[in-house]
């Protein structure tokens, strides 16, 4: 079967794939001295605005609850999170960042930022807008293991009902699909 795909598009697909691998490698290298993985940082980011139960967190960061459980176990063993029984529903575990977890998250954010190229000629807003269009154009439902690269947005605290604004959420145009990237929760990847 022959493809009607423009040769420039094919070249761009290869470039996107190469850039993703390079960014992920740089992130891995930046996070390794902190004892963290990209999966762990995504989970910590999901808890930045306040505690959630495991299912809520899995939904917020778009992974399976069972896969997330392994990451949370590792984060709990290193003191970055605590899990406590929900007062009203003893079957649920509420996951919350500890002080060490917040400090690790801030260190991870800085390490990741320092891993990105600091080239003033890169049009980051244009790049973001074009990649967001690309992601939105992908067929829905094909990539169930895709996880967000951006921080989950504003949400309500399940205990108090207060809305938490996440100060690290990117601006307009970064809807549910706009910030997606493949992460450690892909097929055959360990997740922690």
C-alpha positions in Angstrom: 0.0 0.0 0.0 1.4 3.4 -0.9 1.0 6.4 1.2 -0.4 9.8 0.1 1.5 11.4 2.9 3.5 14.5 2.0 7.3 13.7 2.2 7.6 16.8 4.4 5.1 15.4 6.9 7.0 12.1 7.0 10.2 14.0 7.7 8.4 16.0 10.4 7.1 12.8 12.0 10.6 11.5 12.3 11.8 14.8 13.7 9.0 14.8 16.3 9.9 11.3 17.3 13.6 12.1 17.5 12.9 15.3 19.6 10.7 13.3 22.0 13.4 10.7 22.5 16.0 13.3 23.1 13.9 15.3 25.5 13.0 12.1 27.4 16.6 11.1 27.6 17.6 14.6 28.9 14.8 14.4 31.5 15.9 11.0 32.6 19.5 12.2 33.0 18.3 15.3 34.9 16.0 13.3 37.2 18.4 10.4 37.9 20.5 12.3 40.5 17.3 13.1 42.4 16.3 9.4 42.4 13.2 10.2 40.4 11.7 9.0 37.1 9.4 10.8 34.7 6.5 8.7 35.9 7.2 9.6 39.5 7.4 13.3 38.7 4.1 13.1 36.8 2.5 11.5 39.9 3.9 14.2 42.1 2.7 16.9 39.8 -0.8 15.4 40.0 -0.7 15.8 43.7 0.7 19.3 43.8 -2.7 21.0 44.2 -3.8 18.7 47.0 -4.5 15.2 48.1 -6.5 12.7 45.9 -7.5 9.1 46.1 -5.5 6.8 43.8 -8.3 6.6 41.2 -8.7 10.3 41.1 -4.9 10.7 40.6 -4.8 8.0 37.9 -7.6 9.8 36.1 -6.0 13.2 36.5 -2.7 12.0 35.0 -4.4 9.5 32.6 -2.9 6.2 33.6 -4.3 2.9 34.9 -4.7 2.9 38.7 -2.9 -0.5 38.9 0.1 1.0 37.1 0.1 4.0 39.3 0.1 1.8 42.4 3.7 0.7 41.7 4.9 4.3 41.3 3.1 5.3 44.5 4.6 2.4 46.4 8.1 3.6 45.4 7.3 7.3 46.2 5.9 6.2 49.6 9.0 4.1 50.4 11.2 7.2 49.7 9.0 9.5 51.9 7.7 11.6 49.0 4.0 10.7 49.6 1.8 9.3 52.3 -1.3 7.2 51.9 -4.0 7.3 54.5 -7.4 5.7 54.7 -10.3 8.0 53.8 -12.2 8.9 56.9 -15.7 8.4 55.4 -14.8 5.4 53.1 -12.2 3.2 54.6 -11.7 1.3 51.3 -10.2 4.4 49.7 -6.6 5.5 50.2 -5.9 9.3 50.1 -2.5 10.1 48.6 -0.8 13.3 49.7 2.6 14.9 49.1 4.9 15.2 52.1 7.3 18.1 52.6 10.0 15.9 51.1 7.7 15.2 48.1 7.1 18.9 47.6 10.9 19.6 47.8 11.6 16.8 45.3 9.0 18.1 42.9 10.5 21.6 43.0 13.9 20.1 42.4 12.6 18.0 39.6 10.9 21.0 37.9 14.2 22.9 38.1 16.2 19.9 36.8 13.8 19.4 33.9 13.9 23.1 33.0 17.7 23.1 33.0 17.6 20.1 30.7 15.8 21.9 27.9 17.7 24.0 25.4 18.0 27.7 26.2 18.0 29.0 22.7 16.3 32.4 22.2 15.8 31.5 18.5 13.3 28.7 19.4 9.8 30.0 19.1 8.4 28.0 22.1 4.9 29.4 21.8 4.7 28.6 18.1 6.2 25.1 18.7 3.7 24.5 21.4 0.8 25.7 19.2 1.9 23.5 16.3 2.5 20.4 18.5 -0.9 20.9 20.2 -2.6 20.9 16.7 -0.6 17.8 15.8 -1.7 16.0 19.0 -5.4 17.0 18.5 -5.3 15.7 14.9 -4.3 12.2 16.1 -7.2 9.7 16.1 -8.8 9.6 19.6 -8.5 6.4 21.6 -5.5 4.9 19.8 -2.9 5.7 22.5 -4.4 4.7 25.8 -1.0 4.8 27.5 -0.3 8.4 26.6 0.3 10.5 29.7 0.2 14.3 30.1 3.4 16.3 29.8 1.8 19.3 31.3 0.7 19.8 34.9 -3.0 18.9 35.6 -5.1 22.1 35.9 -7.3 23.6 38.5 -9.4 21.2 40.6 -11.4 21.1 43.7 -10.1 19.7 47.0 -12.1 16.6 47.8 -12.0 17.4 51.5 -12.9 21.1 51.6 -14.5 21.8 48.2 -12.1 24.7 47.7 -10.7 25.2 44.2 -7.0 25.0 43.9 -5.3 26.8 41.1 -2.1 25.1 39.9 0.5 27.9 39.4 2.5 25.7 37.0 -0.3 25.1 34.6 0.5 26.5 31.1 -1.7 29.1 29.6 -4.5 29.0 27.2 -4.5 26.4 24.4 -3.3 23.6 26.5 -6.5 21.6 26.8 -6.7 17.9 27.7 -4.9 16.8 24.6 -2.6 19.6 24.0 0.1 18.7 26.4 0.3 15.0 25.8 3.5 13.1 25.3 4.4 9.5 25.7 6.0 8.8 29.0 7.2 5.9 31.1 3.8 4.3 31.1 4.1 3.0 27.5 3.9 -0.6 26.5 6.7 -2.6 28.0 7.8 0.2 30.2 8.1 -0.3 34.0 6.3 2.8 35.2 8.6 3.4 38.2 
